[in-house]
Amino acid sequence: MPESDVVIVRGGLHGAALAFELASSGRAVTLLARRELASGASGGLGLRGVRTTDRDVRELPLMRLAHDIWPTLDAVLGAPGSPVDAGFRRTGSVCLFDRDEAADPRTMARIRTMAAVQTAHSIPAEVIDAEALRAIEPGLADVVAGAIATPLDDTGDHTRATLAYAAAARRAGATILEGTEVTSLADRAATTSDEVVHRARIAVVVLANAYAPALLEAAFGLRLPVWRIYPQMTPVRAADGFAFRGLVNHVSRIFSAKTIDGGLVMLSGGRSGEWDEAADAGTAPASVAAASVAGAAELAPSLHGAEAVVTDASRPESVSVDGIPIIDRVLGTEGVLFATGWSGHGFAITPAVARLLAEWVRSSARPPLLAPFALARLSAPAG
């Protein structure tokens, strides 16, 4: 019966990052990955955004910590004297707003407040006008009046980062078992499909993203206010070679874009695919890609008629009822922690969450920065 200090359930970016943080501090770690690493939401097409703008204020301290960690990963995750490329690029971001929004005092008050709150959390943001914006991102339509500019925001390669964290975790002594599906959980134990029970001296940490709620309900009767979505990713090719320079989104439109390998513009930002229940996978109808291209072309005219190279919605994501993650301990257990409900923006905060979860495991005390993500926030007040 295998035994470790910590057993981590599932091998996405959050699992690999936690395995590294714990193993590099001397803990014996076993990570149980259902399939190969980065086969779920932590893999797949294109890049992901390390975005601050329009994030829930409770996540801003995590973003501040993540902004400090991301640029260090190439050196930290590499072998001695041999840094890796974990896929991080400091591109900056702009969150666009339109002319009608600029003319509305209430909307502009919201936009200025968003920038001020970010800056108060030591993530500088500035509301810029059309001229300053087009110096950063030329080629935008006349409808765009300005943006919130956040120089610290970035893009990252989720697959590359997952594999870099996992390789560093292995070098630090972690055991990573791919193709090992967890079928049931107990306090400080996880059983796999081959009926092997992996015991943990300190904790089992469930980081199974969209699959975590079912595992936790079956084992502990814990019903989480979390459901699945299948976000679409649509890389497109503009006829004139147009591409964005950094991370671009919008304060009100369903729109998010970044440039990926080959000069393709990857469109995402809220449109979801459909769930094929029999295949347990998401599919993306052609109409989803068409809507993404049409919406993007309203903001960047060069994208009119852009070719959708592919549309993918096969990677399930978990969404919580209030749009921020749930990170907690299962009540009534001595050593079961979990995190789920990333709501489409968990990638950016991964390095911070992993570091804080590792601190929680080592000390048995919840770090203050994770307190806002407790499940109890969604409970009715007593009395």
N, C-alpha and C positions, 0 to 999 in steps of 0.2 A: 504494500500500500504506500505509494509515493507521498512524501511529506516535504513541505517547503515552509518558509516563514509566511509567504504570501502567494496565493493563487489568483491569477487574473483571468477573467473569463472574457474571451474574444480578443482578436488580434488586429484591431484597427489602430488608427493614430493614437487615440487616447490610451489604449492598452499598451502599445509599444513604448510610448513616452513614460508611462508610469513604471513599466518594467525597467527602463533605463534608470529612472530616478532612484528606485529602490535598490536595484542591483549595484549601482555605483556607490551607494552608501553602505554596502556590505550585507544587505538582506538577501536571503535565498529566495529566488522568485521562479515560479513556473507560470508561463502564459499559455493558455489553451485556446488556439485559434481554430474556428470551425472549418475554414478552408485555408487557402494560402493567404499570406499577409496582404493587406490592402485590396482584398477582393470585394469589400463592401463599399460603404460611403467614403472610406478613406482611400479609395482608388478610383480608376476610371479616367474619363476625358479631362484634358486641360489643366487649369490651375484653379485655385481658390483665393478668395480675398481675405486679407488681414485688415478688416474694416472696423472703424470706430463709429462713424457717423450713423445716427439714428438708432444706436444700440441702447438697450435698456440701461438706465443709470446704474443699476445694481451690478452690471457687468463691467463698468468702466474701470474699477480698480484692477480687475483681472486683465483688461486690455493694457493698462499701464505696465503691469508686470510682464505681460507677453511681449510688448514692444521692446522691453529690455532684453528678453531672452532670445527672440528670433534671430537677431543679427549675430549671436554668439554660437549658433548651433553648428556651423561648418567646422569650427575649431573644436568645440566640445564633443561632438559626436564622431569625429575622426579618430583614426588610430594615432598613437603618439608620433608627432612630426608629419602627419599625413592628413590634412583636413579633407572633409568630404564636401560635396555640393548638396546641401539639404533642400535646395530649391527655393530659397528665400530671396526676394528681390524688393528693395525699398524703392517703390515707384511713386509713392504718394497717391492720394485719392481726391476726387472731386465729387461732391454730391450736388447735382444740378437742380436748379429751379427755373420755372418758366416766367415769361413776361407778365402774365396775368397774376401769378403768385407774387411777383415783385411789386405789383401795384396794390396788393392787399395788405394793409398794415398788420392785420392779425396773423397772416401767414408769415410775414417777415419777422414779426415778434417771436414766433415759434422758431424760425430758422436762426435768428441771432441768439436765442436762448440755448438752442442745441450746441452752437459753437462755443458759447460761454461756459456751458457745463463741461464740455470736453476739456476746454482749456483749464478749468478749475481742477480737473483730475490730471493735470500735467501732460495732456495730449493736445498740443497747440492746434487750434483751428481758427480759420479766418473766413469771414464772408467777403467774397470778391465779386467784382462787377464783370460785365461781359468782356471788356477789353483785357482785363487781367486773366480771365478764364481762358480766352482764346490764345493767349501766350503759352498756356499750359497744355490745352487740348484744342488745337486748330481743327476746323472742319465741322464745328457744331452749327446747328440750324439757328435761324434768326429768332425762333421761339424761345431759345434758351437765354435767360437774362443774367445768370450768375451762378455761383456755387458756394458751398462750404468746402474749403480746401484744407486737407489734413495731411501735412507732409510726412508724418510718421507712419501712415498706413502703407500697406504693402500687398504684394501678391506672393503666393507660395505654391509649390508643387506638392500636393497632398500625398501622392504615391511615393515620391522621392523622400519626403520627410518621414513617412511611416517606415520605409525600409532602412533609412539612416538611423532612426531611433532603435529599430529592432537589432540592427547589426551592432550598434554600440552596447545595447543591453546584453547581447550574447557575449561580447568581449568582456563585459563586466561580470559575467558568470550566470546570467539568467538562462533558464531552460525555456525554449520556445517550441511548442509542439503544434505544427500545422496539420490540418486535416483531422482535428480532434474535437468532435462536437460534444458540448456539455448538454446532457439530457435532464439532469436534475441537480438541485442545490440543497444543502443543509448548512447548519451553522458551522462555519470554518471547514467546509468540504464541498467538492464539486465532483459529480459522477459523470463519466463520459460514455459515449455510445458503445465502447468496448467493455463496459461495466468496471472500469478502473476507477477507484475512489481516490481523488487527489485531496489530501488533507493539508490544512494551513495552520501553522502554530499561532499566527497573529490574525490574519484576516483573509477572506475571499472578497475580491473586488469585482463586481459585475459591471462590465463596460461594453455590453452587447448592443448598444445603440437601439435600433428599432426592435430588436428581439429581447431586450432586457425585461420589458413589462410582463411578457408571457412567462419567462423563467421565474420571475419573482412572485407572480401570482400563484403559479403551480406549487412553488416550494413553501411560501409563507402566507399565502392568502392576501398578499399586498396588491391592491388595485391602484394603479397609477393613472393620473389624468393625462395620458400620453397616447398619441396615435401615429400612424405611419403616413408619410407622403413620399412621392417619387419625383424629386425635383428634376426638371429637364435642363440639359446642357446642350446648346446648339452652336457649334463653331461654324462661322460663315466666312465666305471670301468675297470681298468687295471687288467689283470690276476694275476700279482704279487703284487697287492696292491700299485703300484707306485702312488705318489701324489706330487704335487709341494708344496713348503713351503710358497711361497708368490705369488705376482702378477707377471706374466711373459708375455711379449709380444716380438715383433721382429721389428727391424728397417725397414725391407722391406717385410717380408712375411705376408700373411693373417693369423694371429695367435694371439690369446690372451687366457690366461688360468689362472685359480685359483682353489684351492681346496675348496669344499663346504661340507656341512653336509654329513656324511656317508662315507667320504674319496673319494667321487667322484671328478673327474677332470672336471670342466666346461669349454668347449671350445666355443669361440666366435671369434670376431675379424674381421668382415667384410663380411662374407657370409650372404646373405639375403634369406628369404623365398619368396614365391609367394603370390600375393594378390588375394583373392577370393572376387570379387566385390559384388556378391550377398549377401555374408555373412558379408561383411565389416570386413574381418579378414585375417590375414596372415596364410599361411600353409607352412610346411617345407617338401619338398620331401626327400625321403631316400638318394638321391644322395648328398644332402647338408651335412648330417651327415657323410656320407662316405668320402667326400672330407675333412671335418674338421678333422676326425680321421687320415686319410692318411697324411695330412699336419703336424699334431702334432707329428706323429710317426717319421717323418724325423728329428725332433728335440729332441725327447725323445723316444728311442727305446722301452721302456716298454709299450708304447701305441700302438704298432703294434697289430692289431686285437682286440683292446679294444672294449668292448661292449658299444654301444650307448644306454643308459638307456631310453632316450627320446630325441626328438628334438622338440623345440618349437619356433615358429615364429609368434605368435598370437598377439604380442603387438606392435602396430605401433609407429614408431619414426619419428620425423621431421628432415629434413636435409636442410640446407641452401646452397646457391650456392657457398659460399666461406668457408663452413665448420665450421663456428662459429655461435653462436646464434645471433638473432636479438632481441634487447631489446630497446624499444622506447615508445614514446607517439604517438597516432594517431593525425596527424596534423589536425587542424580545430576543435579539441575538447578541452574542458576545463579539462576533467578528464577521459581519457581512456588510460591506459598503457597496454603494451603487451610484452610477451617474447615467442619466439618459435625458431625453427631451431637448436635444441640442438646438432644435428649431431652425436648422439651416445655417447657423453661424457659429458652430462649435469649433471649427477648424482654427480660427484666429486665436482663441483663448487656450488652446490645448497645452502649450508649454507651461502656462501659469497654473492651470487646473492640475496637471500632472505633478508639478512641484508641490502644490498644496495638499493634494491627496496623499503623496508620499509622506509629507509632514504629519498628516492625520494618522496614517498607519503607524509611523514610528513613535508618536507621542500618545496615541489614543485620545487626543483632544482635537476637536474640530477647529481648524484655523479660522480666525474671525472673518477673513475675506470670503469664506465659503458659507458663512451663516445665512446670508440672504437666499441661498439656494436650497434650504431645508424644505422637506415636504410639508412641514407644519404651516408654512406660509399660506397654503391653500386650504387649511382647515378653518371651520367656523370658530370664532372666539368662544372661550368657555363662559358660562354664566349668562 
